[in-house]
């Protein structure tokens, strides 16, 4: 992920940079999906309301990241 972030800031060219940005968003979405899946599998029905709110926030962030990834 760090390497992908470094490439986003490269000076190569507009097309190459846009491609790297797209890949960065895709990696971010994949990481969030994996984290959300893991937390939901590990957490029984014992989630507190603050935990549910945090998971909802993460899902919202994932949805926001998917927008730019789908446009590229």
JOURNOR-V655836 format. One record per residue. N is the residue number from 1. RES is the residue in three letters. SS is DSSP state (@ for helix, = for strand, . for the rest). PSI is psi in whole degrees, -180 to 180 (NA if undefined). D_CENTER is the distance of its C-alpha to the mean C-alpha in Angstrom with 1 decimal. Layout:
n->N res->RES ss->SS psi->PSI d_center->D_CENTER
n->N res->RES ss->SS psi->PSI d_center->D_CENTER
This chain:
n->1 res->UNK ss->. psi->-39 d_center->10.5
n->2 res->UNK ss->@ psi->-41 d_center->13.3
n->3 res->UNK ss->@ psi->-40 d_center->15.2
n->4 res->UNK ss->@ psi->-40 d_center->12.7
n->5 res->UNK ss->@ psi->-39 d_center->12.5
n->6 res->UNK ss->@ psi->-42 d_center->16.3
n->7 res->UNK ss->@ psi->-27 d_center->16.7
n->8 res->UNK ss->@ psi->-33 d_center->15.0
n->9 res->UNK ss->. psi->13 d_center->17.9
n->10 res->UNK ss->. psi->163 d_center->20.5
n->11 res->UNK ss->. psi->19 d_center->23.7
n->12 res->UNK ss->. psi->-59 d_center->24.2
n->13 res->UNK ss->. psi->164 d_center->24.2
n->14 res->UNK ss->@ psi->-45 d_center->22.5
n->15 res->UNK ss->@ psi->-46 d_center->21.7
n->16 res->UNK ss->@ psi->-41 d_center->20.4
n->17 res->UNK ss->@ psi->-43 d_center->18.3
n->18 res->UNK ss->@ psi->-38 d_center->16.8
n->19 res->UNK ss->@ psi->-43 d_center->16.2
n->20 res->UNK ss->@ psi->-38 d_center->14.4
n->21 res->UNK ss->@ psi->-43 d_center->12.2
n->22 res->UNK ss->@ psi->-45 d_center->11.4
n->23 res->UNK ss->@ psi->-38 d_center->10.7
n->24 res->UNK ss->@ psi->-46 d_center->8.5
n->25 res->UNK ss->@ psi->-42 d_center->6.2
n->26 res->UNK ss->@ psi->-43 d_center->6.8
n->27 res->UNK ss->@ psi->-41 d_center->6.3
n->28 res->UNK ss->@ psi->-43 d_center->2.9
n->29 res->UNK ss->@ psi->-43 d_center->2.9
n->30 res->UNK ss->@ psi->-41 d_center->5.9
n->31 res->UNK ss->@ psi->-44 d_center->5.6
n->32 res->UNK ss->@ psi->-41 d_center->4.7
n->33 res->UNK ss->@ psi->-43 d_center->7.2
n->34 res->UNK ss->@ psi->-43 d_center->9.4
n->35 res->UNK ss->@ psi->-46 d_center->9.7
n->36 res->UNK ss->@ psi->-43 d_center->10.5
n->37 res->UNK ss->@ psi->-45 d_center->12.9
n->38 res->UNK ss->@ psi->-47 d_center->14.4
n->39 res->UNK ss->@ psi->-42 d_center->15.1
n->40 res->UNK ss->@ psi->-35 d_center->16.5
n->41 res->UNK ss->@ psi->-38 d_center->18.7
n->42 res->UNK ss->@ psi->-31 d_center->20.0
n->43 res->UNK ss->. psi->121 d_center->20.7
n->44 res->UNK ss->. psi->-146 d_center->23.8
n->45 res->UNK ss->. psi->21 d_center->24.9
n->46 res->UNK ss->. psi->21 d_center->25.3
n->47 res->UNK ss->. psi->135 d_center->22.4
n->48 res->UNK ss->. psi->167 d_center->23.6
n->49 res->UNK ss->@ psi->-35 d_center->22.9
n->50 res->UNK ss->@ psi->-35 d_center->20.9
n->51 res->UNK ss->@ psi->-43 d_center->18.7
n->52 res->UNK ss->@ psi->-38 d_center->18.3
n->53 res->UNK ss->@ psi->-42 d_center->17.5
n->54 res->UNK ss->@ psi->-41 d_center->14.8
n->55 res->UNK ss->@ psi->-38 d_center->13.2
n->56 res->UNK ss->@ psi->-40 d_center->13.7
n->57 res->UNK ss->@ psi->-42 d_center->12.0
n->58 res->UNK ss->@ psi->-40 d_center->8.8
n->59 res->UNK ss->@ psi->-38 d_center->9.2
n->60 res->UNK ss->@ psi->-42 d_center->10.0
n->61 res->UNK ss->@ psi->-43 d_center->7.1
n->62 res->UNK ss->@ psi->-44 d_center->5.0
n->63 res->UNK ss->@ psi->-39 d_center->8.3
n->64 res->UNK ss->@ psi->-38 d_center->8.5
n->65 res->UNK ss->@ psi->-32 d_center->5.8
n->66 res->UNK ss->@ psi->-31 d_center->7.5
n->67 res->UNK ss->@ psi->-59 d_center->10.7
n->68 res->UNK ss->@ psi->-33 d_center->10.9
n->69 res->UNK ss->@ psi->-36 d_center->9.7
n->70 res->UNK ss->@ psi->-28 d_center->12.5
n->71 res->UNK ss->@ psi->-27 d_center->14.9
n->72 res->UNK ss->. psi->NA d_center->14.9
